[in-house]
């Protein structure tokens, strides 16, 4: 059930928010609702994960992530030394 809400917000903030909403093809109402919803979530476990993302979880071993960080650090060190 939708309920009307009246807010007092600085004009420039509203203009920026409308521009953002237009670029992202979302209504300003939906933008505000999504933001308020994200603020009031009690538990992060309530966030639904798509089956695709769930199936990809754990594919990359954590050790390989650390190896890439070291390689990148070495690259930056060579580049800026």
Residue pairs with C-beta under 8 A, 6 or more apart in sequence:
7 32
17 28
17 31
17 32
18 28
20 31
21 27
21 28
21 30
21 31
24 31
26 34
41 47
